[in-house]
Amino acid sequence: MEQHELLLYAVKCFEKLKIPYLITGAVASIAYGEPRFTNDIDIVADIKLGQVEAFKSCFPEGEFYLEADSIKNAIDRRHQFNIIHPSSGLKVDVIISKGDSFDQSRFRRVKKLNVSEKDSANFAAPEDVIIKKLEYFKKGGSDRHVRDIISMLKISADIIDRNYILSWAEKFGVMEIWENIQKKL
């Protein structure tokens, strides 16, 4: 299975079960910026406990590794769980929506982007991808996040609302990082 096939497979499950989701992380930054290698797919989702068994059944044992207890624990803790496709080494990190004001904003601003000739999927808006990458950079310091942000700002500059980024950068305490990135453009 290739990464785009796993992405489509997961998206079809979310949509079939009517679970709100959005693609974020590296896959989203690639959609708005420059291509780069990544072997995981980050998806924020609002899965409810009553949907766990139906969701797990989308990913057959033997082909995928996914534990119902991991999903339930992630929902309880508002954390994340993984869907692993062992034969390809690919994985999907499903991040449970916190339901806070930022996640509510992200879900309202979802962009429908093509992922194949006939399929589309819900992606986080570029500003929301940038805000999370600023936050992850602050936590872990990986230059990969900065490179992704710069790439997105160069390639998708005409569709990015910098005022929206400013308002959230201030709330998340990443304004200094945002300002330093602006100087690199």
BAFIPA-235252 format. One line per field, with one value per residue: residue number from 1; residue in one letter; chain; y, z, x of N, C-alpha, C in turn. Coordinates in Angstrom, 2 decimals, always signed. Each point is the difference from the previous one (the first is absolute). Example, Ala and Ser with C-alpha at 12.3 -4.5 7.8 and 13.67 -1.06 7.14 Angstrom:
BAFIPA-235252
k	1;2
r	A;S
c	A;A
nY	-5.69;+1.05
nZ	+7.80;-0.72
nX	+13.19;-0.35
caY	+1.19;+1.19
caZ	+0.00;+0.06
caX	-0.89;+0.82
cY	+1.20;+1.09
cZ	+0.00;+0.73
cX	+0.90;-0.77
end
This chain:
BAFIPA-235252
k	1;2;3;4;5;6;7;8;9;10;11;12;13;14;15;16;17;18;19;20;21;22;23;24;25;26;27;28;29;30;31;32;33;34;35;36;37;38;39;40;41;42;43;44;45;46;47;48;49;50;51;52;53;54;55;56;57;58;59;60;61;62;63;64;65;66;67;68;69;70;71;72;73;74;75;76;77;78;79;80;81;82;83;84;85;86;87;88;89;90;91;92;93;94;95;96;97;98;99;100;101;102;103;104;105;106;107;108;109;110;111;112;113;114;115;116;117;118;119;120;121;122;123;124;125;126;127;128;129;130;131;132;133;134;135;136;137;138;139;140;141;142;143;144;145;146;147;148;149;150;151;152;153;154;155;156;157;158;159;160;161;162;163;164;165;166;167;168;169;170;171;172;173;174;175;176;177;178;179;180;181;182;183;184;185
r	M;E;Q;H;E;L;L;L;Y;A;V;K;C;F;E;K;L;K;I;P;Y;L;I;T;G;A;V;A;S;I;A;Y;G;E;P;R;F;T;N;D;I;D;I;V;A;D;I;K;L;G;Q;V;E;A;F;K;S;C;F;P;E;G;E;F;Y;L;E;A;D;S;I;K;N;A;I;D;R;R;H;Q;F;N;I;I;H;P;S;S;G;L;K;V;D;V;I;I;S;K;G;D;S;F;D;Q;S;R;F;R;R;V;K;K;L;N;V;S;E;K;D;S;A;N;F;A;A;P;E;D;V;I;I;K;K;L;E;Y;F;K;K;G;G;S;D;R;H;V;R;D;I;I;S;M;L;K;I;S;A;D;I;I;D;R;N;Y;I;L;S;W;A;E;K;F;G;V;M;E;I;W;E;N;I;Q;K;K;L
c	A;A;A;A;A;A;A;A;A;A;A;A;A;A;A;A;A;A;A;A;A;A;A;A;A;A;A;A;A;A;A;A;A;A;A;A;A;A;A;A;A;A;A;A;A;A;A;A;A;A;A;A;A;A;A;A;A;A;A;A;A;A;A;A;A;A;A;A;A;A;A;A;A;A;A;A;A;A;A;A;A;A;A;A;A;A;A;A;A;A;A;A;A;A;A;A;A;A;A;A;A;A;A;A;A;A;A;A;A;A;A;A;A;A;A;A;A;A;A;A;A;A;A;A;A;A;A;A;A;A;A;A;A;A;A;A;A;A;A;A;A;A;A;A;A;A;A;A;A;A;A;A;A;A;A;A;A;A;A;A;A;A;A;A;A;A;A;A;A;A;A;A;A;A;A;A;A;A;A;A;A;A;A;A;A
nY	-1.18;+0.94;+1.07;+0.37;-1.30;+0.05;+1.13;-0.42;-1.08;+0.74;+0.86;-1.07;-0.48;+1.10;+0.09;-1.29;+0.20;+0.96;-0.34;+1.16;+0.39;+0.18;+0.08;-0.25;+0.63;-0.92;-0.88;+0.73;+0.02;-1.27;-0.10;+0.77;-0.90;-0.29;-0.90;-0.93;-0.79;-0.79;-0.76;+1.15;-0.23;+1.31;-0.54;+1.17;-0.67;+0.07;-1.05;-0.54;-0.25;+0.44;+0.62;-0.34;-0.83;+0.89;+0.93;-0.77;-0.26;+1.28;-0.37;-0.94;-0.81;-0.05;+0.98;+0.29;+0.83;-0.26;+0.55;-0.60;-0.66;+0.00;-0.34;-0.87;-0.44;+0.06;-0.54;-0.88;-0.14;-0.03;-1.18;-1.00;-0.65;-1.20;+0.13;-1.24;+0.22;-1.14;-0.46;+1.22;-0.16;+0.23;+1.22;-0.04;+1.22;-0.55;+1.30;-0.31;+0.56;+1.11;+0.43;+0.47;+1.28;-0.42;-1.15;+0.70;+0.90;-0.96;-0.55;+1.23;-0.02;-1.21;-0.45;-0.11;-0.91;+0.01;-1.30;+0.02;-0.60;-0.95;+0.13;+0.48;+0.83;-0.04;+1.17;+0.09;+1.18;+0.62;+0.98;-0.92;-0.43;+1.24;+0.31;-1.17;+0.29;+1.21;-0.55;-0.89;+1.04;+0.71;-1.08;-0.21;+1.17;-0.91;+0.17;-1.25;+0.36;+0.61;-1.03;-0.79;+0.77;+0.11;-1.28;-0.16;+0.83;-0.69;-1.23;+0.13;+0.90;-0.18;-1.15;+0.45;-0.11;+0.91;+0.76;-1.02;-0.17;+1.31;-0.07;-1.12;+0.56;+1.08;-0.61;-0.58;+1.28;+0.07;+1.19;-0.23;-1.24;+0.42;+0.94;-0.95;-0.76;+1.04;+0.10;-1.30;+0.64
nZ	+0.00;-0.85;+0.33;-1.28;-0.16;+0.93;-0.51;-1.23;+0.37;+0.72;-1.00;-0.80;+0.93;+0.17;-1.32;-0.14;+1.05;-0.91;+0.07;+0.64;-1.05;+0.19;-1.16;+0.78;+0.69;-0.21;+0.00;+0.98;+0.66;-0.40;+0.39;+0.98;+0.06;+0.36;-0.96;+0.91;+0.48;+0.18;+1.07;+0.50;+0.35;+0.19;+0.77;+0.10;+1.00;-0.16;+0.36;+0.04;+1.30;-0.34;-0.54;+1.16;+0.29;-0.45;+0.67;+1.08;-0.25;-0.19;+1.03;-0.94;+1.05;+0.12;-0.39;+1.13;+0.70;+0.75;+1.18;+0.27;+0.88;-1.01;-0.80;+0.84;+0.23;-1.31;-0.14;+0.98;-0.52;-1.06;-0.38;-0.29;-1.14;-0.26;-1.31;+0.13;-1.14;+0.71;-1.02;+0.17;+1.30;-0.62;+0.47;+0.66;+0.34;+0.77;-0.11;+1.20;-0.58;+0.41;-1.08;+0.12;+0.29;+0.14;+0.59;+0.72;+0.12;+0.31;+0.72;+0.43;+0.03;+0.14;-0.71;-0.99;+0.04;-1.27;+0.19;-1.00;-1.16;+0.78;+0.86;+0.99;+0.82;+1.29;-0.33;+0.97;+0.30;-0.98;+0.39;+0.08;-1.17;-0.42;+0.55;-0.41;-1.16;+0.20;+0.39;-1.01;-0.77;+0.63;-0.15;-1.29;-0.58;-0.60;-0.70;-0.04;+1.20;+0.27;-0.50;+0.64;+1.07;-0.16;-0.23;+1.01;+0.73;-0.57;+0.10;+1.19;-0.18;-1.20;+0.64;+0.52;+1.02;-0.15;-0.10;-0.63;-0.68;-0.20;-0.18;-0.68;-0.72;+0.16;-0.27;-0.95;+0.08;-1.29;+0.49;+0.91;+0.05;+0.00;+0.85;+0.62;-0.19;+0.35;+0.88;-0.05;-0.19
nX	+0.85;-0.32;+0.72;-0.11;+0.29;+0.94;+0.41;-0.19;+0.64;+0.86;+0.15;-0.02;+0.80;+0.75;-0.01;+0.26;+0.79;+0.12;+1.28;-0.19;+0.73;+1.30;+0.60;+1.03;+0.91;+0.94;-1.02;-0.53;+1.16;+0.06;-1.28;+0.49;+0.97;+1.24;+0.14;-0.21;+0.93;-1.04;+0.09;-0.47;-1.24;-0.12;-0.95;-0.60;-0.58;-1.30;+0.73;-1.19;-0.13;-1.19;+1.04;+0.56;-0.98;-0.88;+0.69;+0.16;-1.27;+0.24;+0.76;-0.18;-0.16;+1.30;-0.81;-0.68;+0.75;-1.07;+0.20;-1.16;+0.77;+0.86;-1.00;-0.53;+1.23;+0.21;-1.19;+0.21;+1.22;-0.84;+0.46;+0.79;-0.31;+0.55;-0.06;+0.43;+0.64;+0.15;-0.70;-0.49;-0.22;-1.14;-0.27;-1.14;+0.35;-0.92;-0.11;-0.41;-1.04;+0.59;-0.62;+1.25;+0.21;+1.25;-0.29;-0.85;+0.97;+0.89;-0.96;-0.21;+1.33;-0.48;+1.02;-0.86;+0.97;+0.37;-0.24;-0.87;-0.04;-0.49;+1.01;-0.74;+0.63;-0.34;+0.52;+0.89;-0.53;+0.67;-0.80;-0.96;+0.45;+0.13;-1.16;-0.46;+0.55;-0.51;-1.13;+0.04;+0.33;-0.91;-0.76;+0.32;-0.16;-0.75;+1.12;-0.38;-0.49;+1.13;+0.68;-0.87;+0.12;+1.30;+0.01;-0.84;+0.75;+0.97;-0.46;-0.53;+0.93;-0.52;+0.02;+1.13;-0.85;+0.93;-1.08;-0.55;+1.12;+0.05;-1.30;+0.17;+0.95;-0.72;-1.14;+0.75;+0.33;-0.30;-0.33;+0.91;-0.44;-1.26;+0.39;+0.69;-1.06;-0.75;+1.00;-0.30;-1.14
caY	+1.18;+1.28;+0.97;+0.61;-1.02;-0.05;+1.24;-0.16;-1.06;+0.58;+1.04;-0.66;-0.51;+1.16;+0.52;-1.00;+0.04;+1.39;+0.51;+1.20;-0.19;+0.86;-0.43;+1.06;-0.47;+0.03;-0.19;+1.28;+1.00;-0.34;+0.44;+1.45;+0.40;-0.84;-1.42;-0.57;-1.35;-0.27;-1.33;-0.06;+0.89;+0.53;+0.35;+0.38;-0.54;+0.11;-1.32;-0.20;-1.37;-0.85;-0.27;-0.72;-1.33;+0.17;+0.53;-1.07;-1.00;+0.51;-0.36;-1.43;-0.63;-0.72;+1.01;+1.20;-0.15;+1.04;-0.55;+0.74;+0.63;+1.19;+1.04;+0.43;+0.74;+1.29;+0.81;+0.41;+0.93;+1.03;-0.17;-0.57;-1.41;-0.28;-1.08;-0.42;-0.94;-0.63;-0.44;+1.15;+0.83;+1.29;+0.12;+1.17;+0.49;+0.62;+0.90;+0.29;+1.42;+0.43;+0.71;+1.36;+1.03;-0.15;-1.12;+0.43;+0.87;-0.84;-0.77;+0.94;+0.52;-1.13;+0.17;-1.25;-0.05;-1.25;-0.91;-0.83;+0.56;-0.03;+0.03;+1.15;-0.25;+1.20;+0.42;+1.21;+1.19;+0.17;+0.77;-0.89;-0.87;+0.83;+0.24;-1.23;-0.21;+0.93;-0.58;-1.17;+0.49;+0.51;-1.15;-0.93;+0.66;-0.57;+0.95;-0.49;+0.79;+1.32;-0.16;-0.18;+1.30;+0.89;-0.54;+0.34;+1.45;+0.36;-0.58;+0.30;+1.34;+0.74;-0.50;-0.08;+1.14;+0.20;+0.56;-1.15;-0.62;+0.90;-0.08;-1.26;-0.04;+0.71;-0.84;-1.20;+0.38;-0.31;+1.21;+0.22;-0.97;+0.49;+1.19;-0.44;-0.64;+1.08;+0.61;-0.92;-0.01
caZ	+0.00;-0.07;+0.95;-0.47;+0.13;+1.42;+0.28;-0.54;+0.77;+1.28;-0.26;-0.31;+1.26;+0.73;-0.68;+0.09;+1.37;+0.27;+1.06;-0.45;-0.05;-0.87;-0.20;+0.41;+0.04;-1.19;-1.23;-0.30;-0.39;-1.37;-0.87;-0.14;-0.15;-0.83;+0.34;+0.78;+0.43;+1.31;-0.04;+0.80;-0.36;+1.22;-0.18;+1.20;-0.17;+1.14;+0.17;+1.28;+0.51;-0.67;-1.37;+0.04;-0.62;-1.44;-0.56;+0.01;-1.03;-1.31;-0.16;+0.34;+0.62;-0.99;-0.94;+0.79;+1.44;+0.65;+1.20;+0.48;+1.28;-0.30;-0.46;+1.18;+0.86;-0.67;+0.13;+1.41;+0.32;-1.06;-0.46;-1.34;-0.17;-1.31;-0.89;-0.65;-1.11;+0.17;-1.20;-0.68;+0.98;+0.10;+1.11;+0.14;+1.36;+0.15;+1.15;+0.40;+0.15;+1.39;+0.12;+0.46;-0.98;-1.18;-0.80;-0.59;-1.13;-1.06;-0.68;-0.81;-1.12;-0.81;-1.46;-0.75;-1.02;-0.76;+0.35;-1.20;-1.09;+0.30;+1.44;+0.77;+1.43;+0.85;+0.48;+0.82;-0.76;+0.12;+1.21;+1.16;-0.07;+0.42;+1.45;+0.71;-0.22;+0.90;+1.34;+0.07;+0.01;+1.36;+0.90;-0.32;-0.67;-1.28;-1.11;-1.03;+0.09;-0.55;-1.47;-0.53;+0.07;-1.02;-1.29;-0.16;-0.15;-1.33;-1.08;+0.15;+0.59;-0.40;+0.67;+1.44;+0.80;+1.02;+1.21;+0.75;+0.64;+1.07;+1.17;+0.70;+0.44;+1.28;+1.00;+0.28;+0.46;-1.02;-0.80;-0.29;-1.05;-1.20;-0.46;-0.52;-1.30;-0.94;-0.38;-0.90;-1.32
caX	-0.85;+0.71;-0.53;-1.25;-1.04;-0.35;-0.74;-1.36;-0.66;-0.41;-1.00;-1.28;-0.55;-0.53;-1.19;-1.06;-0.53;-0.35;+0.88;+0.71;+1.45;+0.78;+1.38;+0.91;+1.39;+0.84;-0.78;-0.64;+1.00;+0.38;-1.09;+0.09;+1.40;+0.87;+0.01;+1.09;-0.33;-0.57;-0.61;-1.22;-1.10;-0.62;-1.40;-0.74;-1.35;-0.90;-0.60;-0.71;+0.12;-0.97;+0.44;+1.27;-0.06;-0.22;+1.24;+0.99;-0.36;+0.45;+1.40;+0.02;+1.17;+0.80;+0.47;+0.30;+0.11;-0.79;-0.63;-1.16;+0.36;+0.80;-0.93;-0.78;+0.91;+0.26;-1.22;-0.09;+1.08;+0.11;+1.38;+0.06;+0.28;+0.59;-0.44;+1.25;-0.09;+1.31;+0.71;+0.60;+0.69;-0.68;-0.93;-0.85;-0.15;-1.31;+0.04;-1.38;-0.28;-0.13;-1.26;+0.25;-0.33;+0.85;-0.51;-1.28;+0.35;+0.58;-1.05;-0.82;+0.80;+0.47;+0.08;-0.15;+1.05;+0.09;+1.09;+0.14;-0.81;-1.43;-0.25;+0.45;+0.02;+0.02;+1.31;+0.07;+0.38;+1.45;+0.33;-0.09;+1.18;+1.13;-0.10;+0.41;+1.43;+0.66;-0.13;+0.89;+1.38;+0.25;+0.13;+1.07;+1.10;+0.40;+0.04;-0.92;-1.22;+0.31;+0.13;-1.37;-0.70;+0.57;-0.45;-1.42;-0.12;+0.49;-0.80;-1.43;-0.08;-1.21;-1.21;+0.24;-0.45;+1.03;-0.63;-0.52;+1.17;+0.43;-0.88;+0.24;+1.40;+0.02;-0.68;+0.80;+1.33;+1.00;+0.16;+1.42;+0.36;-0.67;+0.72;+1.30;-0.24;-0.30;+1.28;+0.71;-0.65
cY	+1.24;+1.00;+0.61;-1.00;-0.13;+1.24;-0.13;-1.04;+0.56;+1.03;-0.62;-0.56;+1.15;+0.49;-0.97;+0.06;+1.41;+0.57;+1.24;-0.22;+1.09;-0.51;+1.18;-0.51;+0.09;-0.14;+1.31;+1.04;-0.27;+0.50;+1.50;+0.50;-0.94;-1.46;-0.36;-1.38;+0.02;-1.38;-0.12;+1.07;+0.44;+0.45;+0.35;-0.46;+0.15;-1.32;-0.08;-1.46;-0.97;-0.38;-0.90;-1.34;+0.09;+0.51;-1.10;-1.02;+0.46;-0.50;-1.45;-0.47;-0.82;+0.95;+1.27;-0.38;+1.19;-0.64;+0.90;+0.71;+1.26;+1.16;+0.56;+0.84;+1.39;+0.93;+0.52;+1.08;+1.17;+0.03;-0.56;-1.51;-0.21;-1.12;-0.36;-1.01;-0.70;-0.35;+1.15;+0.84;+1.37;+0.03;+1.29;+0.34;+0.72;+0.76;+0.36;+1.50;+0.33;+0.71;+1.44;+1.00;-0.12;-1.15;+0.35;+0.87;-0.82;-0.75;+0.89;+0.41;-1.09;+0.34;-1.38;+0.05;-1.35;-0.81;-1.04;+0.64;+0.09;+0.12;+1.28;-0.34;+1.34;+0.25;+1.19;+1.16;+0.25;+0.77;-0.88;-1.00;+0.77;+0.21;-1.24;-0.26;+0.99;-0.56;-1.21;+0.41;+0.50;-1.16;-0.83;+0.56;-0.56;+1.04;-0.41;+0.83;+1.39;-0.08;-0.17;+1.33;+0.92;-0.45;+0.37;+1.49;+0.46;-0.47;+0.41;+1.40;+0.70;-0.49;-0.02;+1.31;+0.19;+0.61;-1.10;-0.68;+0.85;-0.15;-1.28;-0.11;+0.69;-0.86;-1.21;+0.33;-0.34;+1.20;+0.24;-0.94;+0.46;+1.19;-0.38;-0.66;+1.07;+0.64;-0.86;+0.01;+1.03
cZ	+0.00;+0.94;-0.44;+0.09;+1.45;+0.40;-0.48;+0.79;+1.32;-0.18;-0.27;+1.26;+0.81;-0.62;+0.08;+1.36;+0.43;+1.21;-0.54;+0.10;-0.83;-0.03;+0.32;-0.09;-1.33;-1.29;-0.38;-0.42;-1.41;-0.99;-0.28;-0.29;-0.93;+0.42;+0.86;+0.45;+1.39;-0.07;+0.93;-0.45;+1.32;-0.32;+1.35;-0.23;+1.30;+0.15;+1.38;+0.42;-0.70;-1.42;-0.06;-0.73;-1.51;-0.67;-0.10;-1.10;-1.41;-0.34;+0.43;+0.62;-1.05;-1.05;+0.72;+1.46;+0.63;+1.18;+0.45;+1.31;-0.19;-0.44;+1.19;+0.94;-0.58;+0.13;+1.43;+0.35;-0.97;-0.52;-1.42;+0.07;-1.41;-0.70;-0.79;-1.10;-0.06;-1.29;-0.76;+0.95;+0.17;+1.21;-0.10;+1.48;+0.06;+1.32;+0.34;+0.22;+1.48;+0.21;+0.48;-1.13;-1.25;-0.87;-0.64;-1.22;-1.16;-0.77;-0.82;-1.28;-0.93;-1.50;-0.65;-1.13;-0.70;+0.47;-1.09;-1.06;+0.37;+1.48;+0.63;+1.48;+0.73;+0.51;+0.92;-0.93;+0.21;+1.26;+1.23;+0.02;+0.50;+1.51;+0.78;-0.17;+0.85;+1.43;+0.17;+0.01;+1.39;+0.97;-0.27;-0.75;-1.35;-1.12;-1.14;+0.01;-0.61;-1.52;-0.63;-0.03;-1.09;-1.39;-0.28;-0.26;-1.38;-1.09;+0.07;+0.58;-0.29;+0.68;+1.53;+0.68;+1.17;+1.27;+0.87;+0.75;+1.17;+1.26;+0.79;+0.49;+1.34;+1.10;+0.40;+0.45;-0.98;-0.91;-0.39;-1.12;-1.34;-0.59;-0.58;-1.37;-1.05;-0.52;-1.02;-1.41;-0.94
cX	+0.89;-0.67;-1.33;-1.16;-0.46;-0.81;-1.44;-0.79;-0.52;-1.11;-1.37;-0.66;-0.60;-1.30;-1.17;-0.68;-0.41;+0.75;+0.70;+1.51;+0.63;+1.43;+0.90;+1.44;+0.71;-0.80;-0.70;+1.03;+0.51;-1.06;+0.08;+1.42;+0.74;-0.08;+1.21;-0.43;-0.62;-0.63;-1.19;-0.98;-0.63;-1.42;-0.60;-1.43;-0.79;-0.77;-0.64;+0.13;-0.95;+0.38;+1.24;-0.06;-0.19;+1.28;+1.05;-0.30;+0.37;+1.41;+0.21;+1.33;+0.73;+0.54;+0.45;+0.18;-0.69;-0.72;-1.14;+0.32;+0.83;-0.89;-0.77;+0.86;+0.29;-1.20;-0.11;+1.02;+0.12;+1.43;+0.00;+0.21;+0.51;-0.75;+1.26;-0.31;+1.36;+0.73;+0.66;+0.85;-0.62;-0.92;-0.80;-0.03;-1.35;+0.01;-1.45;-0.15;-0.18;-1.35;+0.16;-0.28;+0.87;-0.50;-1.34;+0.25;+0.55;-1.07;-0.93;+0.71;+0.54;-0.04;-0.12;+1.03;-0.01;+1.20;+0.22;-0.88;-1.47;-0.33;+0.53;-0.09;+0.04;+1.41;-0.14;+0.38;+1.50;+0.41;+0.01;+1.15;+1.22;-0.02;+0.43;+1.49;+0.82;+0.01;+0.93;+1.47;+0.37;+0.23;+1.24;+1.18;+0.43;-0.08;-0.93;-1.29;+0.20;+0.10;-1.39;-0.75;+0.50;-0.45;-1.46;-0.18;+0.47;-0.96;-1.47;-0.25;-1.31;-1.27;+0.14;-0.37;+0.96;-0.58;-0.58;+1.15;+0.47;-0.85;+0.23;+1.44;+0.14;-0.61;+0.83;+1.44;+1.11;+0.29;+1.46;+0.47;-0.58;+0.76;+1.36;-0.15;-0.27;+1.29;+0.77;-0.59;+0.60
end
